[in-house]
């Protein structure tokens, strides 16, 4: 056999080139980097990305939150005086019972050592968890006092005469004291400044009255406002009542002087004593004062 002729070699090379072109396919071309194994895709034109920054939405301001400015859980040894309170002259003191409760005994009255003067528009929420005496000879109360001798204001968050009295428990608002404007038990009424009182004992279920179990009592008002909101809930959030006072700016503590909290347990006058009951003390689990300061938007 002789050597291959040049024309046969040329035919063979041409056939190989045609075969390679058919495998690559139309519209593609092998790259120098990957040889025949990677095809170059047709180029497409895309618009350059925009350089203008997106318009940011204004941040949403956080809603205002309640701030606790006073709290007392009455922890401490039995017989100790509560640190954040002082007893009023002429009255007995109150003492811790060693089990996280304050016992406000017979003829006792104490006042919170701190007081609060707050900007107009501040919302105030005063709260306590307590159980009332079950007697018919004394009455106990948790109240807010604005001690202005010329313009007194008092909010009875809860006041109880006990299960043996028709009134039972009540809320109250006072803008006058009889001894300040005249003589007699109706001096404030005669002067056109009577108290506003709401009996609430009937709102509690049997067996869960204020002298049977602990309830949480709340009074909420706005400094410079004209109305007080009252409510009572048990430890599970069950509600006994909601009461809103008649609008009257004289019944809301102002900011001329600091207001204070009081816990008191008084005797009724002898002619109103009803025998019965076994517990003369009011037991207090905790007390708080929360505020919601005004914002520029409000």
Secondary structure, 3 states (H helix, E strand, C coil): CCCCCHHHHHHHHHHHHHHHHHHHCCCCCEECCCEEEEECCCCCCCCCCCCCCCCCCCCCCCCCCCEEEEEECCCCCCCCCCCCEEECCCCECCEECCCCCEEECCCEEEEECCCECCCCCCEEEEEEEEECCCCECEEEEEEEEECCCCCCEEEEEEEECCCCCCCCEEEEEECCCHHHHCCCCCHHHHCCCCCEEEECHHHCCCCCCCCCCCEEEEEEEECCCCCEEEEEECCCCCEEEEEECCCCHHHCCCCCCCEEEEEEEEECCHHHCECCCCCCCEEEEEEEEEEECCCCCC
